[in-house]
């Protein structure tokens, strides 16, 4: 089967998903900066908490939302959650990764098959490299916090 | 008689968020009769608690939301099911409706949109 790497239009879909998420969830927009290609896509466990979505169907790879504790605490607060437990930070990191991936189906269609999220802390399990093409980091700032969405996907080549 | 709500989502914080909203003064009396983190537990709780209102995630471990909707619709044909999912393509929403769901609310949702969706579902 032939796969292709993501193109700028594909990346833009995820950037818009980040903007929409923070605007709708917290009514405070995120500043989404220009995506860049990662030299070493294995090293995507960057921040305090990481939510990872494995993607299959007409695609292969992962989408990882990586954020500091402070950002997740404020998102939890916006959802009315007051308990500051590692379990809740892992849960919300996974849920954000799920929401951002789910929103991308508007562009990619239902062939983007999304698995339930897997979450880990900074020094958690290394994410298996599934896609062969390059990984892209989409850095964004929300309030004083810096987070990243790392998209590492190959798409089935459309004829 | 108050509505009896079963909340199905693999995220604990989403389940709790929806449960907390049941105290919203715009909503009629709604009793949360169960919280389920996957489709298998949801079907089990549906049999035990007979909810007439269900919020249903789609992407879940063990049994996904579509399969769960199909099973619960057979067990409780009068239950009103609101899909609450991150999946935002039209074909997914249409398929969920075909399986037996009555409404679709996209994540992330606001408190207002959840309240409005539940009111529409109960009207």
Interface residues (C-beta under 8 A of the other chain):
Chain A: X21 X24 X25 X76 X79 X80 X81 X87 X88 X91 X92 X94 X95 X98 X99 X100 X101 X102 X103 X105 X106 X109 X110 X114 X115 X116
Chain B: X10 X11 X12 X13 X14 X16 X17 X20 X59 X60 X61 X85 X86 X87 X88 X89 X91 X92 X107 X108 X110
